[in-house]
Amino acid sequence: MSPALTRRHLLRLGGVTLLVTGTSGWSLPALAATTVSADLVVYGATSAGIVAAVQMRRMGRTAVIIDPGQHVGGLTTGGLGATDSGTSASIGGLAAEFYRRVQVKYVPGPVTPATPLRLSFEPHVAAEVFDDLLTEYAIPVYLGVRLAGVDRSGNRITGLTGANGQHFTGPMFLDASYEGDLMALAGVSHTVGREANSVYGETVNGTQLRTGHQFTLPVDPYRTPGSAVSGLLPGISGTPVAPNGTGDDLIQAYNFRMCLTRAADRIPFTPPAGYDPADYELLHRYVQAGFAGPFFTTHNVGGGKTDSNNHGAFSTDFIAANHGYPTAGWAQRESIVAEHLRYQQGLMWFLATDPRLPASIRTATAAWGLAPDEFTATGGWSPQLYVREARRMISGYVMTERDCRGSGQVSDPVGLASYTMDSHNCQRVVVNGVVRNEGDVQVGVPGPYPVAYRSIVPTEAQCANLLVPVCLSASHIAYGSIRMEPVFMILAQSAATAAVLAIESGQSVQQVDPAALQTRLRQDGQILTWPPGGEGAVTVDNAGLGVTRGGTWLASTAIGGYLGANYEHDDNTGKGQTWMRFTPTLPSSGTWTVYLRWTANANRAANVPVDIAHADGVTTRAVDQRSSGSQWVALGTYPFTAGTAGSVLIRTGGTTGYVVADGVRFDPA
């Protein structure tokens, strides 16, 4: 081993920056060679890429990371310090360990399973945690490696070539980029944009003209107010908006997360080169109409700093400016990133200084500035554009809205997701002579749901040794829920584990035994079912198989947190004539715990009779549906015979108030 290698060492190799952290197993000549080999070649120094490499090292294998940029840690170190987590208790494995290590940076002590997960943090703290992991596991990171080519032999990748001529080889490859460049160059099927609702039987995909982050006051869209012939203000589409649910090639907006502070040494906002206040005329008119803010979020992450994100109809999201980004070449991407930065810098300058705005808005904005000790190499601005969505793989299992709502068919879970189905706006349009934003969706999910292993690997015919835990196989709206940094880390750990099992068995990643994979994942702390330990649960949804009903039931989505596409209620009529029976197909005889789900409201019945038919007879429970809604409520543990002998019957006789039927779950005790 060369003595030149230290704990953290930067080398310049023909335009590439090699970040060496730790010394074990590597030498300078090997790292600088024309061809570098490792068991896993990771493309993308994102949070997912780092976790995948760490998992390889923990399993006794080697890994290298290559990235086309100069930033390590992706969005987790790029300003997204207010972690979008959904149900944080569903975060397991290395992802949970990362957030525990963050906690220890603020409250020193050992990292144990009892250490709380800290999900809000300063960017430099996240960077320190990743640096510690890269150091502990001696993982080299090659920055500035623009992918120029993918070598294949049959259905396997044999190597990646950077634009500098360096070659990276190994038996397994993993695309951890936000863009899916490796996946695309490898010839794997993928898509960009929004599917029509009809493609996968969804309800909130495609065009969505809704109320979220919407103009709440009428604003004229024309350059000369009232004159359509004068043309539209910047950023507004002249194409008529399609009906809700229509598919297109649009993607949700990008921005930069800002780390702001009110401290005296803050970096004041300054105008970017080419600043033109006309670019913000639409915002000016919105303020004239009466909107007074807020114009961005100020979530506290510690140290007197924020993670500031888009908020409202006109904010930090540069709506519609990113549509060419996913498939663009390097020069065009650089231009798009620069335009996003120019837009956002100009926005903050406009809000802080434009004399046409009320003094209260200017003063409130100018009280903020960029944190001087964050992103010091880029003037306090994050170097990481928030790429919320780019390419998405199409593989043997496509995650859809049905999965998010808890009624999918995932038989091979490798992690859980739990965040709201979330899409930012995709375009600005004109509706009835005023401007409207289109594309925002914020629809909750009933709880943590499994992500399929098949959704993070291509079909075997297309590539047998590639894993894709970030640009995974999902519809636009399902991706909107899955696309969170903790989930990317979870899936990356699972993907790396599968890579090791494939190497050891001499198989393709598609042939890895899901049961063996899940056994190892659980050993490493991954949570694969919800609630934890609920392996083998059988769920029956009101709109699924195994349901029979009598009387009149009305489908509804009025109160969120339901299972599947909707829930049903008796409309507080037909008492005694209206009933619904849930009959599961149980794989084995034994003791099962029965759970019931409903959406709660004060108008619900407080004494709903529920009959559980089991091997020893029928047990009746009274359920109060005014509370404990949108969660699984245990009704007891009973013996059941394999097959369809058991059932749960919801009755309405003797009830006062609305009776809800949503779903039943059977967990093996």
C-alpha positions in Angstrom: 0.0 0.0 0.0 1.4 3.4 -1.0 2.1 5.6 2.1 0.6 8.5 0.1 -2.9 7.3 0.8 -4.4 9.0 3.9 -7.8 9.1 5.5 -9.1 11.5 2.9 -7.0 12.2 -0.2 -7.9 14.0 -3.4 -6.1 13.0 -6.6 -6.5 14.5 -10.1 -6.6 11.9 -12.8 -7.0 13.4 -16.3 -9.9 15.7 -15.3 -11.3 13.2 -12.8 -11.2 13.8 -9.0 -10.6 10.7 -7.1 -11.8 10.9 -3.5 -9.9 8.3 -1.5 -11.2 7.7 2.0 -9.4 5.0 4.0 -6.7 2.7 2.8 -7.8 -0.9 3.1 -7.4 -3.0 0.0 -6.5 -0.3 -2.5 -3.2 1.2 -3.8 -2.6 4.3 -5.8 -1.5 2.5 -8.9 -4.6 0.3 -8.9 -6.9 3.3 -8.4 -5.2 5.3 -11.1 -5.0 2.5 -13.6 -6.7 2.6 -17.0 -9.0 -0.2 -15.9 -10.4 -0.3 -12.3 -12.2 -3.5 -11.2 -14.5 -4.1 -8.3 -17.3 -6.5 -7.4 -19.8 -3.7 -7.7 -19.5 -0.6 -9.9 -21.9 2.1 -8.6 -22.9 4.9 -10.9 -24.0 7.9 -8.9 -22.5 9.3 -5.7 -26.0 9.8 -4.2 -27.1 8.7 -0.8 -28.2 5.5 -2.5 -24.9 5.0 -4.2 -23.0 5.4 -1.0 -25.2 3.0 0.9 -25.0 0.3 -1.8 -21.2 0.5 -1.7 -21.1 0.3 2.1 -23.3 -2.8 2.1 -21.0 -4.5 -0.4 -18.0 -3.8 1.9 -20.0 -5.1 4.9 -20.6 -8.3 3.0 -16.9 -8.7 2.3 -16.9 -7.4 -1.3 -15.4 -4.4 -3.0 -17.1 -1.4 -4.6 -16.2 1.8 -6.4 -18.4 4.8 -7.0 -18.3 7.0 -10.1 -20.2 10.2 -10.7 -20.3 12.7 -13.5 -20.4 15.7 -11.0 -18.4 17.0 -8.2 -20.9 16.5 -5.3 -21.1 13.6 -2.9 -24.3 12.6 -1.1 -26.9 13.8 -3.6 -29.8 15.6 -2.1 -29.2 14.4 1.4 -26.1 16.5 1.5 -27.5 19.0 -1.0 -29.8 20.9 1.2 -32.7 18.5 1.7 -32.2 18.5 5.4 -36.0 18.3 6.2 -36.3 14.6 5.3 -39.5 13.5 3.6 -40.0 10.3 5.5 -43.7 9.4 5.8 -43.8 6.8 8.6 -40.2 7.2 10.0 -40.6 3.9 12.0 -40.6 2.0 8.7 -37.0 3.1 7.9 -34.6 0.2 8.6 -31.2 -1.0 7.8 -28.4 1.3 6.8 -30.9 4.1 6.1 -31.9 4.1 9.8 -28.2 3.9 10.8 -27.5 7.0 8.7 -30.1 9.0 10.5 -28.9 7.6 13.9 -25.4 8.7 13.0 -26.7 12.1 12.2 -28.3 12.2 15.7 -25.0 11.4 17.3 -23.3 14.3 15.5 -25.7 16.6 17.5 -25.9 14.5 20.7 -22.6 12.6 21.1 -22.8 8.9 22.1 -22.8 5.4 20.7 -24.9 4.5 17.7 -27.4 1.8 18.9 -30.8 0.6 17.8 -32.2 2.8 20.6 -30.6 6.0 19.1 -33.3 8.2 17.7 -33.4 8.9 14.0 -32.7 12.6 13.4 -34.5 13.5 10.1 -33.7 17.3 10.2 -30.1 18.3 9.8 -27.6 20.7 8.3 -26.1 19.8 5.0 -22.5 19.7 6.3 -23.5 17.3 9.0 -25.0 14.8 6.5 -21.7 15.2 4.5 -19.7 14.3 7.6 -21.7 11.1 8.2 -21.2 10.0 4.6 -17.6 10.9 4.8 -17.3 8.7 7.9 -18.9 5.8 6.1 -16.7 6.1 3.0 -13.7 6.3 5.3 -14.6 3.3 7.5 -15.2 1.1 4.5 -12.4 2.4 2.2 -14.7 3.2 -0.7 -13.0 5.2 -3.6 -15.2 7.8 -5.3 -14.4 9.0 -8.8 -15.9 12.4 -9.4 -16.2 14.1 -12.8 -16.6 10.7 -14.7 -19.1 11.4 -17.4 -20.4 8.1 -18.7 -19.3 7.7 -22.4 -20.1 4.1 -23.1 -21.3 0.7 -21.7 -19.7 -2.5 -22.9 -21.9 -5.6 -23.0 -21.5 -9.3 -23.6 -24.9 -10.8 -24.4 -27.3 -9.6 -21.7 -24.5 -8.6 -19.2 -22.6 -5.4 -18.8 -18.9 -6.0 -18.8 -17.6 -2.4 -18.2 -18.3 1.3 -18.2 -16.1 3.8 -19.9 -15.7 7.4 -18.8 -15.2 10.4 -21.1 -11.6 10.5 -19.8 -10.9 7.0 -21.1 -10.9 5.2 -17.7 -12.6 1.9 -17.7 -14.6 0.3 -14.7 -15.3 -3.4 -14.7 -16.8 -6.0 -12.5 -19.5 -8.7 -12.3 -22.2 -6.3 -11.0 -23.4 -2.8 -11.7 -25.8 -0.4 -10.0 -27.4 2.8 -11.3 -27.9 5.1 -8.3 -28.2 8.3 -10.3 -31.3 10.5 -10.3 -31.3 10.5 -14.1 -30.9 6.8 -15.0 -28.1 7.4 -17.4 -26.5 4.0 -16.9 -29.8 2.2 -17.2 -30.5 4.0 -20.5 -27.1 3.4 -22.0 -27.4 -0.3 -21.1 -30.5 -0.5 -23.3 -33.0 -1.1 -20.5 -36.6 -0.1 -21.2 -37.7 3.1 -19.5 -40.1 6.0 -19.8 -40.3 9.7 -19.1 -43.4 11.6 -18.2 -46.9 10.9 -16.9 -48.9 7.8 -17.9 -52.6 8.2 -18.5 -54.8 6.9 -15.7 -56.0 4.2 -18.1 -52.5 2.6 -18.5 -52.3 1.1 -15.0 -55.9 1.7 -13.7 -54.9 4.7 -11.6 -56.8 7.8 -10.5 -54.2 10.5 -9.9 -51.8 10.1 -12.8 -51.6 12.1 -16.0 -52.8 15.7 -16.2 -54.1 16.9 -12.8 -55.6 20.4 -12.5 -56.1 20.6 -8.7 -55.8 23.0 -5.8 -52.4 22.3 -4.4 -49.7 25.1 -4.8 -52.3 26.9 -6.9 -53.1 30.5 -7.7 -55.8 31.4 -5.1 -56.5 34.8 -6.7 -57.2 35.6 -10.4 -54.1 36.6 -12.3 -54.0 37.8 -15.9 -51.6 35.7 -18.0 -51.0 38.0 -21.0 -48.1 40.4 -21.5 -50.6 43.2 -21.9 -53.4 42.5 -19.5 -56.6 41.5 -21.2 -54.9 41.2 -24.6 -54.5 37.6 -25.8 -52.7 38.8 -28.9 -49.9 40.3 -26.9 -48.7 36.9 -26.0 -48.2 35.1 -22.7 -46.0 36.0 -19.8 -42.8 33.8 -19.4 -43.3 30.2 -18.3 -47.0 29.9 -19.3 -48.1 27.4 -21.9 -50.4 28.3 -24.7 -51.5 24.7 -25.2 -55.0 24.0 -23.9 -54.9 21.9 -20.8 -56.0 18.3 -21.4 -58.6 16.5 -19.3 -57.5 15.2 -16.0 -55.9 11.8 -16.3 -54.4 12.4 -19.7 -50.9 11.1 -20.3 -48.0 13.3 -21.6 -44.2 13.6 -21.5 -44.1 16.3 -18.8 -42.3 15.9 -15.4 -42.7 17.6 -12.1 -40.7 20.8 -11.5 -37.1 21.0 -10.1 -35.5 23.6 -7.8 -32.6 24.0 -5.4 -33.2 23.5 -1.7 -31.8 26.5 0.1 -30.0 26.6 3.4 -31.0 30.0 4.8 -30.2 31.8 8.0 -31.0 35.1 9.7 -27.6 35.3 11.3 -25.7 38.5 11.0 -23.0 36.9 8.8 -25.5 35.6 6.3 -24.7 35.9 2.6 -27.1 38.5 1.2 -29.1 37.6 -2.0 -27.5 39.1 -5.1 -28.8 39.3 -8.7 -27.6 36.7 -11.2 -26.0 37.7 -14.5 -28.7 38.6 -16.9 -31.3 39.3 -14.2 -34.6 40.6 -15.7 -37.4 41.6 -13.3 -39.8 40.9 -16.2 -39.2 37.2 -15.6 -41.2 37.6 -12.3 -44.0 39.7 -13.7 -46.5 36.9 -13.0 -45.4 36.9 -9.3 -45.7 40.7 -9.2 -49.3 40.5 -10.5 -50.1 37.8 -8.0 -48.9 40.1 -5.2 -50.9 43.0 -6.7 -54.0 40.8 -6.6 -53.5 40.4 -2.8 -51.2 37.5 -2.2 -48.8 38.3 0.7 -46.8 35.1 1.0 -45.2 33.0 2.2 -43.1 32.5 -0.9 -40.8 29.7 0.3 -40.6 27.4 3.3 -38.3 27.9 6.3 -38.1 24.5 8.0 -35.6 24.6 10.9 -32.8 22.0 10.5 -30.6 23.2 13.4 -27.8 25.7 13.8 -30.2 28.6 13.1 -30.6 27.3 9.5 -33.4 26.2 7.3 -34.2 23.7 4.5 -36.2 26.1 2.3 -38.3 24.6 -0.4 -41.1 25.6 -2.8 -44.3 26.9 -1.4 -47.4 28.2 -3.2 -48.3 29.1 -6.7 -45.1 31.0 -7.6 -42.0 30.0 -5.7 -38.6 28.3 -6.1 -39.9 25.6 -8.5 -39.0 26.6 -12.0 -42.1 25.1 -13.5 -41.8 23.6 -17.0 -38.1 24.6 -17.4 -36.9 21.0 -16.9 -38.8 19.0 -19.5 -35.7 18.3 -21.6 -33.4 17.5 -18.7 -33.9 13.7 -18.3 -32.7 12.7 -21.8 -30.4 15.8 -22.5 -26.7 15.6 -23.3 -24.1 17.0 -20.9 -24.0 20.5 -22.4 -27.8 20.9 -22.4 -28.1 19.6 -18.9 -25.5 22.1 -17.7 -27.5 24.9 -19.4 -30.7 23.7 -17.7 -29.1 23.6 -14.3 -27.6 27.1 -14.8 -31.0 28.4 -15.8 -32.6 26.9 -12.7 -30.0 28.6 -10.6 -30.4 31.9 -12.4 -34.2 31.7 -12.0 -34.0 31.0 -8.2 -31.3 33.6 -7.5 -33.3 36.1 -9.5 -36.5 35.2 -7.6 -34.9 35.8 -4.2 -33.4 39.1 -5.4 -36.8 40.2 -6.8 -38.5 39.4 -3.5 -35.9 41.2 -1.5 -35.5 44.4 -3.6 -38.1 45.0 -6.3 -39.6 48.5 -5.4 -43.0 47.5 -6.8 -43.4 45.0 -4.0 -44.7 46.0 -0.6 -42.0 46.9 1.9 -43.2 44.2 4.2 -42.3 41.5 1.6 -38.9 43.0 0.8 -38.0 43.4 4.4 -39.1 39.9 5.3 -37.1 38.3 2.5 -34.0 40.4 3.0 -33.9 39.3 6.6 -32.8 35.9 5.2 -29.6 35.0 3.5 -27.5 32.0 2.6 -25.7 30.2 5.4 -22.0 31.1 5.1 -20.7 27.8 6.3 -22.7 25.6 3.9 -21.8 25.0 0.2 -18.7 27.2 0.6 -17.3 26.1 -2.8 -20.5 27.4 -4.6 -21.2 30.6 -2.7 -23.8 29.2 -0.4 -25.9 27.7 -3.1 -26.3 24.0 -3.3 -24.5 22.3 -6.2 -27.2 19.7 -6.4 -30.3 20.4 -8.5 -33.4 18.7 -7.0 -34.1 16.2 -9.8 -37.5 15.0 -8.5 -38.1 12.7 -11.4 -36.3 11.8 -14.6 -36.2 8.4 -16.4 -38.1 5.6 -14.8 -37.4 1.9 -15.6 -40.1 -0.4 -17.0 -39.4 -3.9 -15.7 -41.2 -7.1 -14.7 -43.2 -5.2 -12.0 -44.3 -1.6 -12.2 -45.1 0.0 -8.9 -48.4 1.9 -9.3 -51.0 3.8 -7.3 -52.6 0.5 -6.3 -49.4 -0.5 -4.4 -49.2 2.9 -2.7 -52.8 2.5 -1.5 -51.9 -0.9 0.0 -53.7 -3.2 -2.4 -50.9 -4.2 -4.8 -49.5 -7.7 -5.5 -45.9 -7.4 -4.1 -44.7 -10.9 -3.3 -41.0 -10.0 -3.2 -40.7 -7.0 -0.9 -37.2 -5.5 -0.3 -38.2 -2.4 1.6 -41.0 -0.1 2.5 -42.2 3.3 1.3 -44.7 5.5 3.1 -44.7 9.0 1.8 -47.7 10.8 0.3 -48.2 10.4 -3.5 -46.6 13.7 -4.3 -46.0 15.4 -7.6 -45.1 19.1 -7.9 -46.6 21.1 -10.7 -45.6 20.3 -14.3 -46.8 23.3 -16.3 -48.6 26.7 -16.2 -51.7 27.0 -18.4 -54.5 29.4 -19.1 -58.0 28.4 -17.9 -60.9 30.8 -18.5 -58.6 33.8 -19.0 -56.5 33.3 -15.9 -53.3 31.5 -15.1 -53.4 28.1 -13.4 -50.7 25.6 -12.3 -51.2 22.0 -13.4 -49.7 18.8 -12.1 -49.6 19.1 -8.3 -50.8 16.0 -6.5 -50.7 15.4 -2.7 -52.7 12.3 -1.9 -51.9 10.4 1.3 -51.3 6.6 1.5 -52.8 4.5 4.2 -49.5 3.4 5.7 -46.1 1.9 4.8 -46.3 -0.4 1.8 -43.8 -2.9 0.2 -41.6 -2.1 -2.8 -41.0 -5.1 -5.1 -37.6 -6.5 -5.8 -38.7 -7.0 -9.4 -39.2 -3.2 -9.7 -35.5 -2.5 -9.1 -34.1 -5.0 -11.6 -34.6 -5.0 -15.4 -36.0 -7.9 -17.2 -33.3 -10.6 -17.6 -33.2 -10.5 -21.3 -32.3 -6.8 -21.2 -29.6 -6.9 -18.5 -28.7 -9.7 -16.1 -26.3 -7.8 -13.8 -27.7 -4.3 -13.3 -29.7 -3.0 -10.4 -31.7 0.3 -10.4 -32.9 1.3 -6.9 -33.4 5.0 -7.7 -34.9 5.2 -11.3 -36.9 2.1 -10.5 -39.9 0.7 -12.3 -42.9 2.8 -11.2 -45.6 4.9 -12.7 -45.3 8.7 -12.4 -47.6 9.0 -9.4 -46.2 5.9 -7.5 -42.7 7.3 -8.1 -44.0 10.5 -6.4 -44.4 8.5 -3.2 -41.3 6.3 -3.5 -38.9 9.0 -4.6 -37.7 9.9 -1.0 -34.1 9.8 0.1 -34.7 7.2 2.9 -36.4 4.9 0.5 -33.6 5.2 -2.1 -31.1 4.2 0.7 -33.3 1.3 1.7 -33.6 0.0 -1.8 -29.9 0.5 -2.5 -28.9 -1.7 0.5 -31.3 -4.4 -0.7 -29.9 -4.1 -4.3 -26.3 -4.4 -3.1 -27.3 -7.5 -1.0 -28.9 -9.1 -4.1 -25.7 -8.3 -6.1 -23.6 -10.2 -3.6 -26.0 -13.2 -3.6 -26.0 -13.2 -7.4 -22.1 -13.2 -7.4 -21.9 -16.0 -4.9 -24.5 -18.2 -6.7 -23.3 -17.4 -10.2 -26.8 -16.3 -11.1 -28.4 -13.2 -12.7 -29.9 -10.7 -10.4 -33.3 -11.8 -11.6 -32.6 -15.3 -10.4 -31.8 -14.4 -6.8 -34.0 -16.3 -4.5 -36.3 -13.7 -2.9 -36.6 -15.7 0.3 -32.8 -15.9 0.7 -32.5 -12.2 0.0 -35.2 -11.3 2.5 -33.5 -13.5 5.2 -30.3 -11.6 4.8 -32.1 -8.2 4.6 -33.8 -8.9 7.9 -30.5 -9.9 9.5 -29.2 -6.5 8.5 -32.1 -4.6 9.9 -34.3 -4.0 6.9 -38.1 -3.7 7.6 -40.0 -5.6 4.9 -43.6 -5.7 6.2 -45.8 -3.3 8.1 -46.2 -3.5 10.9 -42.8 -5.0 11.4 -42.9 -8.8 11.8 -46.1 -9.1 9.8 -44.6 -11.4 7.2 -47.2 -13.5 5.4 -50.2 -11.1 6.1 -53.2 -11.6 4.0 -55.2 -8.4 3.2 -58.7 -8.1 1.7 -59.7 -4.7 0.3 -63.3 -3.7 -0.1 -62.8 -3.3 -3.9 -60.8 -6.6 -4.2 -61.4 -10.3 -4.4 -63.0 -12.2 -1.5 -65.7 -9.5 -0.8 -69.5 -10.1 -0.9 -72.1 -7.5 0.0 -75.8 -6.9 0.6 -77.8 -3.8 0.5 -76.5 -0.5 -0.9 -72.9 0.7 -0.3 -71.6 4.0 -1.6 -67.9 4.3 -2.6 -66.1 7.4 -1.2 -62.7 9.0 -1.0 -63.8 12.0 1.1 -61.6 11.1 4.1 -58.0 10.1 3.4 -56.1 7.2 4.8 -58.1 4.4 3.3 -56.8 1.2 1.8 -56.9 0.8 -2.0 -58.8 3.1 -4.3 -61.6 4.0 -1.9 -63.7 2.9 1.1 -67.5 2.3 1.2 -70.2 3.4 3.6 -73.9 2.6 4.1 -75.0 6.3 3.8 -76.6 5.8 7.3 -79.6 4.0 5.7 -80.8 0.5 5.1 -79.9 -0.6 8.6 -79.9 -4.3 9.0 -80.2 -4.9 5.3 -76.7 -3.7 4.4 -73.7 -5.9 5.1 -70.2 -6.7 3.7 -68.2 -9.9 4.2 -64.5 -10.2 3.8 -63.3 -13.8 3.0 -59.5 -14.3 2.8 -57.7 -17.2 1.2 -55.3 -18.2 4.0 -52.3 -20.3 3.0 -52.1 -22.4 6.1 -54.1 -23.4 9.2 -53.2 -21.9 12.4 -53.6 -18.8 14.6 -54.2 -15.5 12.9 -54.7 -12.0 14.3 -57.5 -10.1 12.6 -57.3 -6.4 11.9 -60.0 -4.0 10.7 -59.6 -0.7 9.0 -62.0 2.3 8.5 -61.8 6.1 8.1 -63.0 7.8 11.2 -65.3 10.8 11.6 -67.7 12.1 14.2 -70.7 11.0 12.0 -69.6 7.4 12.2 -71.4 4.7 14.1 -70.1 3.9 17.6 -71.3 0.3 17.8 -70.7 -1.4 14.5 -71.1 -5.2 15.0 -68.3 -7.2 13.4 -68.5 -11.0 13.2 -65.3 -13.0 13.0 -66.0 -16.5 11.7 -63.1 -18.8 12.7 -62.4 -22.5 13.3 -63.9 -22.4 16.8 -67.1 -20.5 15.9 -68.1 -16.9 15.5 -66.9 -14.0 17.7 -68.7 -10.7 17.6 -66.9 -7.4 18.4 -68.4 -3.9 18.6 -66.3 -1.3 16.8 -66.4 2.5 17.4 -65.7 4.1 14.0 -65.6 7.6 15.4 -62.0 7.2 16.3 -58.8 5.1 15.5 -59.3 5.7 11.8 -56.9 5.1 8.9 -54.9 2.4 10.9 -55.1 -1.3 11.4 -57.1 -2.0 14.6 -56.7 -5.5 16.1 -59.9 -7.4 16.8 -58.3 -10.4 18.4 -56.4 -13.6 17.6 -58.3 -16.7 16.4 -57.7 -20.2 15.0 -58.4 -20.5 11.2 -58.4 -23.3 8.7 -56.4 -23.0 5.5 -58.5 -21.8 2.5 -61.6 -19.7 2.6 -63.4 -21.1 5.6 -63.0 -18.0 7.7 -64.4 -14.5 7.2 -65.1 -11.1 8.8 -68.7 -9.7 8.4 -69.5 -6.0 9.0 -73.2 -5.5 9.9 -75.2 -2.4 10.2 -78.2 -3.5 12.2 -78.8 -1.5 15.4 -76.2 1.2 14.4 -76.7 4.9 14.5 -74.4 6.8 12.2 -72.5 5.9 9.1 -70.9 2.4 8.9 -67.7 2.2 6.9 -66.2 -0.9 5.2 -62.6 -0.5 4.0 -60.3 -3.5 4.6 -59.5 -6.5 6.7 -56.0 -8.0 7.4 -55.0 -11.4 8.7 -51.6 -11.7 10.3 -50.1 -15.1 11.2 -49.6 -15.1 14.9 
